[in-house]
Structure formats: structure tokens, C-alpha cells
Amino acid sequence: MFRHTLVNHFLEYSAARLRGKTALIHGKQRLTYSELDIMSNRLANFLLKCGVERGDRVAIFMDNSVEAVVSIFGVLKAGAAFMMINHTTKAEKLEYILNNSAAKIAIIQASRAAVLQSTQCPELAAVVSTGANISSGYHSYDNIVASESALPASRWCIDLDLASIIYTSGSTGQPKGVMLSHLNMVTAAHSITTYLENAEDDVILNLLPMSFDYGLYQILMAFRTGATVVLEKSFTYPYQVIETIIREKVTGFPGVPTIFAILLNLKDIDKYDFSSLRYLTNTAAALPVSHIRRLRSLFPQAKLYSMYGLTECKRVSYLPPDQLDKRPSSVGRGMPNEEVYIVNDRDERARPGEVGELVIRGSNVMLGYWNDPAATAKCIRPGRYPGEQVLYSGDLFKTDDEGYLYFVARKDDIIKCKGEKVSPKEIENVLYALDGILEAAVVGVEDEIFGQAILAVVSLDKESNLTAKEVLKHCSQHLENYMVPKHVEIIPSLPKSANGKIDKKNLGATIQAPAVK
């Protein structure tokens, strides 16, 4: 039995055991474990020739593609740490990430060359680019994976070494680099594949960006178990994705609330044969209870896992599917080989029903933020036991009497209105309970009298004729007076981040002047 110590072992051990099995499907491309292993070996050997040392950072500036998958494992085999950067990232942010991380190599798609060339990154020693017409001075990815040595790279690492840096939005306006060791990532992947019961015969759809850890881990977890990944660029063309699910007999469908909202709003969706699906997973934000019910009706044979996580530890919790009827708004309990608990303002263990900050204890907790000890010290703190460090999530939760977790709000998202603290999530749950609402987001806006007023922004199902007054009336019937929104705006669709989450920070740009209702 293979013991995965390093992330690159996921590919190496599956290639040794299942050489001819299809590992990755991307459009018309179908690659076996052996083919991916050889291509990543060739890239790793090239990186070593470029002087890449253990722990060096290599940026991968690509969309979901075969080249991106090969690059991840090639970087790891060279002993370096990979950084997946969303392909839509603009020059200013790209420059910050490359310079902040002191990236040594960048691997890009030819279509991203112009963005990279508009940056100033003096420590970047080399650029590898896909495509036939690559820029002068760049190395050809295609030539590398066709002609470099296919022998396994000789770099030796241990599980405490840095495997990846994932840059996330920071409160200061600049992204923060989450440092993840091989141990962090192997531990997380093992725990998640355990409760999802992943196996070799799984066919896992991934249409989430690999720059988003949820999308990245679909590749890692599939390769760990010897499963097959169907890699899509996005959910832009949902009917094509549905045809792919049926044709490839997909068994696992990871999504986020915005993807499932689109899916549920498709015409004649109930006429398709989804009998191959074994499970669906959701994270990034909690699924509205109304969507859970509709998904279970649409996919009656599939288990639905409601989950919660954050980049700093990958996954925190999951709700066993057999608990959905009893506690549909819960995100479950800590995953295998992890402990989670809630502390109050006095840093004491919170009682059931008491709101406090969620704390995570486990080998999946990040090493810290790259080159930012102050930010690291705010969330990585000494635990109860000698020598240990635990993660303070910054998220407010409560538990029921059986220890199941319920998300309340991000600490930074709490709205202070009329002298009361208001959780946006509680209002959003009420909004989603109203037939006709497809998406909802609640934020605080400046108010001369109350300090902050509550703004609810919603989009509607294609057949809904709801008005803002009807939405407001529904809120008045189900919420305390101080929680009823002052403003209700109906727009065609809510802004999304690159990860598919509703982007509350940009709601202000979408809503110019909310009307008082």
C-alpha cells in the first residue's frame, strides 16, 4: 500500500499502479496517468536545469488546461512550490504576486504573455510559454514536454517543505499568500477523499478554476485515488457541461451556490439523465435550504454534501448527507483527523447556541502568510496543548446541542444597525425562502441616522415577477424589526468573484443609489 508523503506522489503512485488508465479528460484530449507522469517529469527536469532549488516559487498563470495540471506536478517534482494564478488576473495584481513571492519561474499560456510583459519582475529568471508563437526569450512548453528527459526528477523533499502558495484577498487591499506544506495538502486531501468515499471508478467533474483551492483539490484528490477528472474551463455553457456529465458518466459534481442556482434555473433540466452521479458537494458559501431541496429532487440518487472551508486550512467541516433533513442549514462537524471548536470573546469554549469564533486544529492548518508575520500572528495562535498552533478563522459560528456547526457571519461582515449586531446570513436565509429569488446578498451601507443601514440585493428566477415591495413585506413578516432591510434592489444577476462566489465588495459598484423602501 502506497503512503502519500508528498503531493506529487498522488500522480507518481497512480501512474505506477494504473499506467494506462485515463486520468484527465479536457475537451478532445484524453491523457493517461503514465502520459501525465512523463510530461511532468520532463518539465521538472527543465526547471532543475534552470537552477530551481527546493522551496523556490514557480507561478502558473493559466486557465483550466492540461498544461496547468502538468505544470503543478512538474513544479512539485522539481522540489519547488507552485502558485496557481487566475488567468483573468490583471497586470498590477500579477506584478504584486510575482514580486511579493519572489517567483523564480513563470509558466504561462501564450494568451497571457501581454499581461506578463507589462509587469516589472526583476527576480523572474525565466518564462515558459505554451503555444507555437511564443514571445522572444521565452522557453517553449511544447518543446520541453516533447524533448526533455523523462527520467524521474531527483529532487528530495520531506512533507514539511513548502508545496504551494495560494494568494487570497486581503483586508489591506493586497492579496495574502497562504503557505501550504506537503503535509497540509496531503492531510486535507486524505480527509476529504475519506468522507466522500472516493475510489478509482469515480469520474469527477471540475469546472471550478484551479486557482481556487476547491478547484485545485479536485485534481489532487482524484489523482490520489486513481480516479478520472473531467476538466472544464467554466460553467459558461451549462448545457454543454450537462452533455459532458452524461457522456462521461460523471460520478462527482463539485459546485458552489452560484453554479447550482444557474443549474436549477435551466429550462427542462429535469429531463436529463443524471443517474451516473454519486455525489454533489458545495462550499464557498452555504446553500440556501430551498436549493438543497430542489437539488435533492433533481438528483435523488446522489448524496449531497454541504461543506465549509477556508484557504488557510482547505476544508473544515462537512454535513453527512443523512443529516440534511434534520439540520439543512448546518455545515456539519469537523472532517476526519481534525478538531474544531468555538471560542467566545473571552477566548473560552462557547456553549451550544453561543456565537463565537471558529478555531481549527489539525495538520491541514497552513504554515502562515508568506512574508507577513503580523497577519500570521493574528490568526495562528498557541493552542491548548504545549507547542501546538491553531487557526482562528475570523468566522462566527454557533453549534447545536449535538455539536453541529452553523455559520453566522464573517467577523468583518457583521452589520451594526440601530445599535444591534445583524448577521447578513440570517437575512439571506429568509430571502432564499421566498419563492422566486435565485440569488441574494445582504450588506451594510452608510446611513446618517443608523450608522449602517441594511441593503438586500437579489436576482430572480426567470419566471418570477416579484417586486421589491413584496420582498420587503416577506422580510417584515419573518425578521425582527431591526433586521428588516431598509433598501431592497432587484438586479439581473449579482456580481461574482473569479471563484464563483457572490462578490459583496463590488455590490456597491453595481448598486449606485438604492431606493428607500
N, C-alpha and C positions, 0 to 999 in steps of 0.2 A: 504494500500500500504506500503510495507516494505521500510524503509530507511536504506541503507547500510552505516554504520558509520565505521565499521572495515572490513578488508579484509576477515576475517573468516566468516563474515555474508554472503558472497557470497554463501558458501556451506550451512551454517545453515538455511538460509531463503529458499533456493531452496529445501532443504531436508524437511522442514516443509510444503512446498507447493506442492512438486512433489515427494513424498517419493519413489514411485515405478518406477519412470522414470529412464531409463538408462542415467547415467551421463558420464561414461567413458568406452571406448572400447580399449582394448590393447591386440592384438593377439586374443586368445580364451577367454580372460577374459572380462566379461561384468558386471559392477558394477552400482548399483542404487545410487541415491543421499542419500538414507537412509543408505545403507551399508557403503558408504564412510564417512558419518557423524559419525556413530557409531565407525568405526575403528579409526578415528581421535580423537574422544573423549577418547578412550582407551589409545592412545599414549599420549595425553595431560595429562591425569591423572597419567600416569607413570612418565612423565617429572616433574610434580609437586612433586611427591614422591621423586624424585632425588634432590629436592631443587631448581629447576629452578625458578627464580624470573622474575618479569616484566622487560623487556629490555635486559635480558641475550641473548647471541648469541648462536644459535644452527646450526652447519654445517650439510648440507645434501649432502653427497658425493656419488651420484648415477647417472645413466643414466636415460633416459625417462622410467618410470615404474609406476605401480600402487602404489608401496611403496613410491616413491618420492612424488606423489600427496598427499597421506595420511599424509606423514611427514610434508609437508608445512602447512597443516591446523591443524595438531596436535600441531606443534610448536606455531602457532598463537593463538590457543585456550588456550595454557598454558601461554600466555602473553609474550612470548619471540619473538625474531626476527630470521627469518630463513636466511640462506646463502646457495644458490644453488651453488655447486662447480662442474665444469665439470668433468665427470668421467675419462677423459683422463689426468687430471692434475698430474704432476709428484711430487715426494716427496718434493723436495726443495720448490716449489711454494706452495704446500699444507701446509707445515710447516709454511711458512711465513704467509699465510692467517689465519691459526688457531691461531697462536701466536699474530699476529697483532690485531685480533678481540677479543682476549681473549675468544675464544669459550669455552663454558662450557660443551657441549654435542656434539658428532658427531654421525650421523646416516648414516650408510654405507651399501653397498652391500658386501656380503662375498668376492666377487672377488676383492674388493678394500682393503681388510684387510692388505695385504703385504705392500702396499704403505703407509698406515697409520702407520703401525708398524715401518717403517723406519724413522719416524719423531720423534722429541723431542718436546712435547707439554705439559709442566708441569701443565698448568691450566685446561687441559681437565679432567673433573671429571668422565665421563662415556662414553661408546661407545655402541650404539645399532646397531646390525648387522642382516641382513636378512640371510636366508639360514639355512640348517639343521646342517651343520658342522661349527659352529662359533668358533672363537678363544677363548681361555681361558680368563675369566674375562669380556667378552663382554656379553651384555644382548641380548636376542633373540627377534627380532622384531616380529616374528611369534607368539611367546608366549604372547607378550604384547597385540597384536591386537586381540588375541583369549580369553584372560582371565582377563585383567584389567577391571575396572569399566567402563561401557558405559554411565554413567551419564554425563551430560554436565560439562565441567571444570568450576571452579568457579572464575577464574582469571578475574579481572575487568580492562579494559583498556579504553582509550579515543583515539580519532583519531590523536592526536599529538604524540602518542607513536611510537617508532621505530618498523617497521614491517619487514624490510628486509635490508640486506647489500648485494649489488652486486659488486663484485670485477671486475674491468676493467683494461686493460693495462695502465700503467703509463709511462710518459715520462722519468722518472728516472730509468726505468727498473723494478721497483717493482709495483705490481698492487695496485690500489687505491680502497678503499671501499666506494661506493656510498650509503649514508644513505637515506633510504626512509621511511617516516612515513605512517601510515594507510591512512591519508588524502591524501598524494601524490598518493598512489596507487589506492585508491577508486576514486579519481578525474580523474585520467588518464583513468581507465577502463570505467568509466561512459561516458567520452567524446568520446572515440573510439567506444564503442558499439552504441552510439547515431548516429554517422555519417555512421557507417557500417549497421545500422538498424538491429542489431542482435535481435533474438527472440527465443522463446522456440523451434521452429521447426528447428532451424539451427543444422547442423551436421558439426562440424569444425575439419578439419584435422590438426594435429600438428606433423610435423616431424622435427621441429627445437629443438635444445637442450634447456631444461628448465633452464639451467644455463645462457642462452641468454635471455634477458628480453623479446624479441619478442616471443620466445617460451613459456616462463613463462606466459605471459599475455594471451595466447590463452586459458589456463586453467582458469585463473581468470575471463576473460570476458565471457566465456561460462557458468561458474557456476553462474555468476552474473545474467544472463538472463534465466537460466534454460535450456540451450542448451546441446547438447551431444558433447563430444570430442572423436575423434578417434586418439589415441596416438601411434605414430610410433617412433622407435629409430632413424631413419635417412632416407635418400633418397638413400642409398647404392644399394638397389634393386628396381629401379624405376618401373619395370613392375608389381611387387607385390603391390607397392603402388597404381598404376593405378587400379588394380583389386579391391583393398580395396575401392577406391573412388567410383567405380561403384557399388560394392556390398552394401556398407553402405549408398549410396545416399548422398554423401558428398555435402554440400552446400557452405562451405567456405574453401578456399585454400590459406593459408599464405605462401609466399615464399621469397626467396632472388634471386638476379640475377644469381648466380651460379646454383641454383636449376632449375630456368626457362630455363637457357641455356642448361642444360642436357636434360630437358623435350623436348625442341624444336628440339633437335638433335636425338631423338629416332626414330627408324625405324617404319614406318606405324602408327605414333602417331595420325594421322587424322582419323583413322578407329575406334577409340574407342568412346563410347557413354558417353559424359561428360554433358549430358543435366541436371543433378541434380545441377550442380554448379551454384550458385547465384552470387558469387563474388570471386575475387582474390585480394590479397594485396601484395605489395612489399615494402620493406625497407632495411636498412643496406647499400645499395648503390643504386644510381638511375639506373633504367632500361634503356638500350640503346633504342633509338627510333625504331630501326629495330626490336628489340624483342617485343616491345609494339605492333607493327603492326601484328606480327606473332601470338602473344598470342590472340589478339582480333579476328583474323581469326580462330584460333583453338577453342576458347570458345566464339562464337558470342553472346550467351545469357547471359554471365556473365559480371558483372561490374568489371572493373579493377581499383584499387586504387593505385596510386603512392604516397608513403608517405616518410616522413623524420623524424628521431628522433635520440635521443641520450640517453644513460642510465641515465644521470643526470636529465632528466625530462620525460623519457619514449617516448612520442610522441610530435612532434612539429607541423607538418602540414600534410595535405592530399590534393590531387588534385581531385575534384569532377569528376567522370567518364565522364560527359558530356563536360568536358573541354579538354579531351585528344587530340582530333583532332586539336583544336585551339592552344594548347601550350603543346605538348607532352614531352618536356624536363623540364617542371616545376614540382616542388613537392608541389604546391598548396599554400594554405594560412593556418594560424593558425587554430587549431581544436577548437571545442566549448569550451567556458569558459577559454580562453587563449588569450593573446595578444603577438604578435611577431613584432619586428621591427629591422631595420639595422642601425648601427652607423658607421660613418667614423673614420678616425684616430684622429679626434678632439673630438670624443665622441658626435657628433651631428647627428641628424636623417639624414640618407642618402637620396638623391634624387633618383627617379626612374632611373635605369641604373647604378647608382654609386655603386661600390663594397665596402662592409664593413662587419663588424662582426655582426652575428645574435644574437639578445638578446631575451630571453624568459621570459615572466611574467605570473605567474599563480600558482595555488595551487599544480600543478604537479611538480614544481621545487624542487629538492632534499633538504634535510636538510644541506648537506655538505659532505665532505670526512671524513671518520672515522679516528680520531686521526691524522688529517693532516690539521691544521688550516691555514698553509701557502698556500697550494694548494687550499683550500676552498676560501681564500680571493682573489685569482686571478680570480675566475670565479663567485663567489657570491658577488655581489656589491650592494650598495644602488641604488634604482630606483628613478624615478621622484617624486614619492609621499611619504609623510612622513612615515617613519617606514618600508617601503617595501624593499625587497631584490629581485633582478632579476638575471638571469643566463646569463652570457656571454659565448656563446657556443664554441668559438675558431674556428668556421667555417665561411668562407667567402661566402657571398651571394650577389645577386642583385635582384631587383624587376622590373617588367614591369609597365606600366602606371596604370594598374588595381590592383597592389599590389600583384601579384602572385610571388612566390619565385623561384629563380633559383640558385642551388648550384654551386659555383665556385671552391672552394678547402678548405681543411683544412689549417689553417694558417701555420702549420708545413710542409705541403706538397708542398707549392709553390716552384717552381724551378727557381733559378736565373741564367739565361744563357745569355751570350752576353750582359750583362747589362740590360736585360729585365726580368720582372717577368712573369713566364709562369704557367698557370693553367693546371695541368695534365688532369683534367676533360675535358677541351676543346679539347685536342688532342685525348683523348679516345673516345669522341663523333664522331670525324672524322673517327677514326679507325673502330668503330662499323658500320659506314655507308657503309663500304666496304663489299660486298658480300663475304662470306666465312669465315669471322672472327667470332669465337664463344665467345672468352673472350679476354680482353685487359687490360693492366695496363701500366701506364707511371710513371716513377720515374726519379729522378736526380742521376747521378753518377759523381764521381770526374773526373775532367778534368784539365790538366795542363794549358791549354790556356784559357778556358772559365770559370774556377772555377767549374761549373757544366755543364755536357752535358745531353741531353735528351735520355733516353733509353725507347723504346717501346717493350713490351713483349706480344706476342699474341699466342693464340691457335686457331686451325682452325676447321671448320665443317668437319665431316667425309668424305665428298665428295670433299673437296676443295684441290686445288693444288697450292694455292698462294705461291709465293716466297717472301723473304724479300725485294728484289728489287722492286717487284710490290707494296708491302705495302708502301715502301718509296716513290715511284712515286705518289701513291694516296695522301700521306700526302703533298707532294710538290705541288700538284695541288689544295689543299684545305686549306693550312695553310700559314701564313706569314713565311718568311724565318727563322726567329729566333725561330719559334716554331716547325720546322721540326726536327724529331728525328735524332740524329747522329748515333744511334745504333738501329737496329731492329732485334729482336730474335724471332724465331718461336719454341715453345716447345709443347709437347703433351698436357699438362694441367698446369694451373697456381696453385701455392701453395695456400691452403686455411687455414684460421684460424678455430678454433673449432666452431665458429658461422656461418661458411659457406661463410665468406667474402674472397675476394682475399687478400692474405697476402702480402702486398707490402714490409713489413720489411724483409721478407725472400726471396724476389726475388734475392737479391744479392747472396744468397747461391745456388739458382737454376741456375743462370747465372754466370758462372765462369769468362768468358772473352769475353764480347760482341765484335763482329766484327764491324769494322768501315765500314759503307756503303756509 
